[in-house]
Amino acid sequence: MYSSMLAPAAVLVTWSLVILVWMAATRLPALAKLKMPPEKSRGGRGADLDGVLPAEIQWKAHNYNHLMEQPTIFYALVVILALAGYAQVDVWLAWAYVALRIVHSLWQAVVNTLPVRITLFTLSSLVLMAMAVRALMVTLV
């Protein structure tokens, strides 16, 4: 019953895990090449590797972090719409958001030029805003 509304969220979760694997597959070999002494490899955060690892490797990590940020709003909206009632337009908006985030991920992980990335982020944010308005409309009726 709710699957058409929930499917885009499931795809974005799966995509986030793909990015996680891609990040590990590129970052771990690069870290191994550094041969850091144990005392220098304790603690820290992934962001601490900026400037240590090549930028192209860190782009995947940055994108993974981005997929843990704004999409949390998307997941909440999908659940709100699934529970409160949704229309076909909501499903289309959800798929549009997922498509834009996947293209954004690929762009950031491979090319990473800012004008295109900002455009993709802005478009996905506008779709998210439309979903938020729709969620308000179905819950405040």
Backbone as CSV, one residue per row, in Angstrom:
resi,resn,N_x,N_y,N_z,CA_x,CA_y,CA_z,C_x,C_y,C_z
1,MET,0.815,-1.198,0.000,0.000,0.000,0.000,0.861,1.265,0.000
2,TYR,1.887,1.302,0.834,2.744,2.479,0.915,3.979,2.359,0.036
3,SER,4.158,1.214,-0.616,5.427,0.928,-1.282,5.793,1.949,-2.351
4,SER,4.830,2.493,-3.080,5.197,3.461,-4.118,5.788,4.731,-3.510
5,MET,5.380,5.094,-2.308,5.923,6.279,-1.637,7.232,5.944,-0.932
6,LEU,7.348,4.734,-0.446,8.542,4.356,0.316,9.703,3.902,-0.567
7,ALA,9.411,3.471,-1.777,10.463,2.956,-2.668,11.581,3.964,-2.931
8,PRO,11.278,5.247,-3.187,12.384,6.189,-3.400,13.314,6.291,-2.178
9,ALA,12.746,6.236,-0.991,13.576,6.275,0.215,14.465,5.044,0.302
10,ALA,13.917,3.889,-0.036,14.705,2.656,-0.017,15.848,2.736,-1.029
11,VAL,15.579,3.335,-2.181,16.635,3.484,-3.193,17.721,4.425,-2.682
12,LEU,17.340,5.526,-2.037,18.352,6.464,-1.543,19.174,5.852,-0.408
13,VAL,18.552,5.044,0.436,19.306,4.322,1.470,20.329,3.402,0.813
14,THR,19.881,2.654,-0.177,20.782,1.735,-0.883,21.905,2.504,-1.563
15,TRP,21.575,3.625,-2.196,22.602,4.446,-2.838,23.618,4.950,-1.805
16,SER,23.151,5.342,-0.649,24.062,5.807,0.404,25.044,4.711,0.798
17,LEU,24.563,3.485,0.836,25.447,2.355,1.161,26.432,2.069,0.026
18,VAL,26.007,2.275,-1.212,26.924,2.147,-2.348,28.056,3.169,-2.207
19,ILE,27.712,4.390,-1.860,28.722,5.433,-1.672,29.644,5.072,-0.506
20,LEU,29.091,4.493,0.557,29.912,4.056,1.690,30.957,3.028,1.237
21,VAL,30.530,2.057,0.458,31.457,1.030,-0.039,32.492,1.662,-0.965
22,TRP,32.052,2.563,-1.846,32.969,3.244,-2.762,34.005,4.049,-1.978
23,MET,33.540,4.744,-0.937,34.439,5.520,-0.098,35.486,4.609,0.543
24,ALA,35.054,3.512,1.122,35.987,2.592,1.777,36.948,1.972,0.760
25,ALA,36.427,1.632,-0.404,37.258,0.989,-1.426,38.354,1.915,-1.958
26,THR,38.129,3.207,-1.890,39.163,4.140,-2.346,40.010,4.669,-1.191
27,ARG,39.386,4.869,-0.046,40.098,5.467,1.082,41.035,4.484,1.774
28,LEU,40.590,3.262,1.998,41.424,2.306,2.742,42.744,1.995,2.034
29,PRO,42.744,1.742,0.723,44.040,1.540,0.058,44.935,2.781,0.118
30,ALA,44.339,3.958,0.002,45.127,5.193,0.076,45.729,5.361,1.467
31,LEU,44.980,5.012,2.489,45.509,5.078,3.858,46.637,4.071,4.054
32,ALA,46.485,2.893,3.492,47.519,1.868,3.616,48.828,2.338,2.983
33,LYS,48.722,3.070,1.880,49.922,3.585,1.206,50.656,4.623,2.043
34,LEU,49.937,5.299,2.939,50.566,6.331,3.774,51.519,5.742,4.814
35,LYS,51.255,4.501,5.218,52.061,3.822,6.235,52.251,4.715,7.471
36,MET,51.139,5.175,7.997,51.173,6.031,9.178,51.611,5.235,10.397
37,PRO,52.456,5.819,11.227,52.808,5.147,12.481,51.569,5.053,13.377
38,PRO,51.464,4.009,14.188,50.260,3.808,15.016,49.891,5.017,15.870
39,GLU,50.868,5.724,16.399,50.545,6.869,17.260,49.894,8.015,16.489
40,LYS,50.085,8.074,15.182,49.464,9.125,14.363,48.111,8.695,13.808
41,SER,47.798,7.426,13.914,46.549,6.932,13.325,45.475,6.660,14.378
42,ARG,45.663,7.168,15.558,44.663,6.971,16.621,43.641,8.089,16.612
43,GLY,42.405,7.717,16.871,41.344,8.711,16.991,41.133,9.488,15.707
44,GLY,40.638,10.677,15.861,40.412,11.523,14.699,39.090,11.224,14.010
45,ARG,38.826,12.028,13.002,37.606,11.899,12.216,37.987,11.841,10.750
46,GLY,37.061,11.417,9.944,37.323,11.342,8.511,37.722,12.682,7.919
47,ALA,37.133,13.760,8.446,37.468,15.094,7.945,38.929,15.445,8.204
48,ASP,39.534,14.797,9.207,40.944,15.050,9.495,41.851,14.577,8.363
49,LEU,41.299,13.777,7.452,42.091,13.266,6.330,42.136,14.237,5.154
50,ASP,41.371,15.330,5.225,41.468,16.366,4.193,42.876,16.944,4.245
51,GLY,43.517,17.005,3.104,44.891,17.476,3.047,45.918,16.375,3.263
52,VAL,45.463,15.228,3.762,46.346,14.075,3.948,46.192,13.132,2.763
53,LEU,44.942,12.838,2.443,44.639,11.998,1.279,44.346,12.891,0.083
54,PRO,44.546,12.397,-1.127,44.207,13.195,-2.308,42.735,13.620,-2.296
55,ALA,42.482,14.809,-2.798,41.122,15.365,-2.800,40.139,14.436,-3.503
56,GLU,40.569,13.828,-4.606,39.669,12.961,-5.369,39.183,11.774,-4.539
57,ILE,39.989,11.337,-3.601,39.588,10.243,-2.711,38.627,10.767,-1.648
58,GLN,38.909,11.944,-1.136,38.064,12.527,-0.102,36.688,12.943,-0.628
59,TRP,36.569,13.191,-1.926,35.269,13.591,-2.485,34.197,12.558,-2.187
60,LYS,34.569,11.282,-2.232,33.588,10.232,-1.939,33.128,10.330,-0.483
61,ALA,34.078,10.586,0.411,33.748,10.725,1.835,32.879,11.954,2.077
62,HIS,33.213,13.047,1.410,32.397,14.252,1.557,30.968,13.982,1.097
63,ASN,30.838,13.262,-0.017,29.498,12.976,-0.512,28.740,12.062,0.440
64,TYR,29.420,11.075,0.988,28.757,10.198,1.959,28.227,11.030,3.128
65,ASN,29.048,11.953,3.616,28.598,12.829,4.703,27.374,13.633,4.283
66,HIS,27.377,14.128,3.046,26.227,14.894,2.562,24.966,14.033,2.506
67,LEU,25.135,12.759,2.190,23.984,11.851,2.147,23.444,11.534,3.545
68,MET,24.201,11.869,4.573,23.731,11.678,5.946,23.124,12.968,6.504
69,GLU,23.146,14.029,5.729,22.653,15.325,6.197,21.268,15.640,5.637
70,GLN,21.181,16.386,4.553,19.882,16.824,4.031,18.890,15.684,3.769
71,PRO,19.333,14.535,3.278,18.348,13.469,3.035,17.602,13.003,4.289
72,THR,18.077,13.330,5.479,17.302,12.961,6.668,15.948,13.661,6.656
73,ILE,15.906,14.867,6.111,14.625,15.575,5.957,13.752,14.825,4.954
74,PHE,14.366,14.373,3.870,13.649,13.606,2.859,13.003,12.360,3.469
75,TYR,13.765,11.618,4.275,13.224,10.395,4.875,12.027,10.713,5.772
76,ALA,12.133,11.779,6.551,11.010,12.174,7.407,9.786,12.533,6.557
77,LEU,10.007,13.284,5.495,8.890,13.676,4.631,8.241,12.471,3.968
78,VAL,9.037,11.518,3.535,8.487,10.313,2.916,7.589,9.575,3.909
79,VAL,8.042,9.449,5.138,7.234,8.754,6.150,5.960,9.543,6.448
80,ILE,6.085,10.858,6.592,4.903,11.695,6.848,3.887,11.517,5.715
81,LEU,4.363,11.612,4.497,3.446,11.483,3.350,2.860,10.079,3.252
82,ALA,3.670,9.067,3.525,3.164,7.689,3.452,2.067,7.461,4.495
83,LEU,2.239,8.021,5.669,1.270,7.799,6.746,0.048,8.711,6.658
84,ALA,0.261,9.948,6.216,-0.840,10.919,6.217,-1.649,10.899,4.926
85,GLY,-1.111,10.293,3.913,-1.798,10.240,2.628,-1.021,11.014,1.584
86,TYR,-0.828,10.389,0.467,-0.026,11.010,-0.587,-0.732,10.867,-1.917
87,ALA,-0.323,11.722,-2.826,-0.840,11.681,-4.201,0.303,11.262,-5.123
88,GLN,-0.019,10.993,-6.361,1.013,10.589,-7.325,2.099,11.653,-7.455
89,VAL,1.742,12.916,-7.322,2.734,13.986,-7.418,3.808,13.846,-6.337
90,ASP,3.424,13.357,-5.179,4.390,13.165,-4.098,5.395,12.072,-4.444
91,VAL,4.921,11.040,-5.085,5.809,9.955,-5.523,6.769,10.484,-6.577
92,TRP,6.264,11.274,-7.504,7.126,11.857,-8.549,8.171,12.775,-7.927
93,LEU,7.751,13.585,-6.955,8.710,14.470,-6.276,9.787,13.662,-5.557
94,ALA,9.381,12.590,-4.910,10.348,11.751,-4.191,11.359,11.139,-5.163
95,TRP,10.874,10.635,-6.287,11.794,10.071,-7.279,12.695,11.145,-7.879
96,ALA,12.158,12.332,-8.087,12.979,13.437,-8.607,14.093,13.769,-7.625
97,TYR,13.766,13.803,-6.333,14.780,14.086,-5.316,15.868,13.022,-5.350
98,VAL,15.477,11.770,-5.397,16.447,10.671,-5.407,17.325,10.752,-6.653
99,ALA,16.723,10.982,-7.798,17.500,11.082,-9.043,18.512,12.224,-8.962
100,LEU,18.065,13.376,-8.475,18.974,14.514,-8.354,20.104,14.232,-7.361
101,ARG,19.794,13.543,-6.260,20.848,13.225,-5.287,21.850,12.220,-5.848
102,ILE,21.382,11.283,-6.635,22.301,10.311,-7.235,23.207,11.011,-8.245
103,VAL,22.633,11.865,-9.086,23.456,12.612,-10.039,24.438,13.508,-9.286
104,HIS,23.967,14.158,-8.221,24.843,14.996,-7.383,25.993,14.166,-6.824
105,SER,25.692,12.983,-6.333,26.730,12.102,-5.777,27.774,11.759,-6.828
106,LEU,27.313,11.334,-7.986,28.247,10.960,-9.043,29.102,12.155,-9.462
107,TRP,28.460,13.298,-9.579,29.197,14.496,-9.970,30.252,14.847,-8.912
108,GLN,29.857,14.856,-7.650,30.794,15.223,-6.589,31.912,14.207,-6.462
109,ALA,31.614,12.946,-6.618,32.615,11.898,-6.430,33.609,11.799,-7.576
110,VAL,33.205,12.250,-8.771,34.062,12.054,-9.941,34.608,13.369,-10.512
111,VAL,33.754,14.375,-10.677,34.160,15.618,-11.343,34.347,16.748,-10.329
112,ASN,33.316,16.999,-9.548,33.312,17.925,-8.422,33.565,19.383,-8.778
113,THR,33.005,19.853,-9.880,33.057,21.294,-10.135,31.860,21.934,-9.447
114,LEU,32.100,23.058,-8.818,31.070,23.670,-7.980,29.838,24.184,-8.714
115,PRO,29.932,24.844,-9.855,28.692,25.352,-10.459,27.653,24.257,-10.715
116,VAL,28.084,23.130,-11.226,27.137,22.030,-11.487,26.647,21.446,-10.171
117,ARG,27.564,21.242,-9.235,27.179,20.665,-7.938,26.173,21.556,-7.219
118,ILE,26.401,22.852,-7.234,25.479,23.785,-6.571,24.120,23.769,-7.258
119,THR,24.123,23.683,-8.579,22.859,23.611,-9.327,22.078,22.361,-8.945
120,LEU,22.761,21.226,-8.906,22.095,19.972,-8.531,21.577,20.035,-7.098
121,PHE,22.372,20.582,-6.196,21.947,20.713,-4.800,20.732,21.642,-4.691
122,THR,20.774,22.750,-5.412,19.662,23.701,-5.365,18.381,23.070,-5.900
123,LEU,18.493,22.376,-7.029,17.311,21.711,-7.587,16.745,20.675,-6.627
124,SER,17.624,19.860,-6.019,17.131,18.856,-5.073,16.513,19.525,-3.847
125,SER,17.072,20.650,-3.425,16.506,21.386,-2.280,15.128,21.936,-2.606
126,LEU,14.952,22.414,-3.837,13.637,22.909,-4.250,12.608,21.782,-4.273
127,VAL,13.016,20.606,-4.735,12.114,19.451,-4.718,11.760,19.100,-3.272
128,LEU,12.739,19.134,-2.403,12.504,18.842,-0.993,11.528,19.856,-0.381
129,MET,11.677,21.116,-0.760,10.742,22.146,-0.269,9.324,21.873,-0.762
130,ALA,9.207,21.454,-2.011,7.884,21.116,-2.542,7.294,19.943,-1.766
131,MET,8.116,18.966,-1.442,7.637,17.831,-0.640,7.196,18.295,0.745
132,ALA,7.925,19.241,1.319,7.562,19.760,2.647,6.208,20.462,2.592
133,VAL,5.990,21.238,1.547,4.691,21.926,1.380,3.590,20.884,1.241
134,ARG,3.826,19.860,0.430,2.841,18.784,0.268,2.550,18.101,1.597
135,ALA,3.606,17.854,2.392,3.417,17.220,3.696,2.574,18.096,4.607
136,LEU,2.810,19.398,4.556,1.975,20.321,5.338,0.521,20.259,4.869
137,MET,0.345,20.226,3.564,-1.022,20.205,3.022,-1.787,18.956,3.462
138,VAL,-1.138,17.814,3.476,-1.871,16.585,3.844,-2.017,16.415,5.345
139,THR,-1.182,17.069,6.114,-1.287,16.896,7.568,-2.111,18.000,8.235
140,LEU,-2.262,19.137,7.594,-3.018,20.233,8.194,-4.463,20.303,7.710
141,VAL,-4.872,19.333,6.933,-6.250,19.328,6.416,-7.198,18.883,7.480
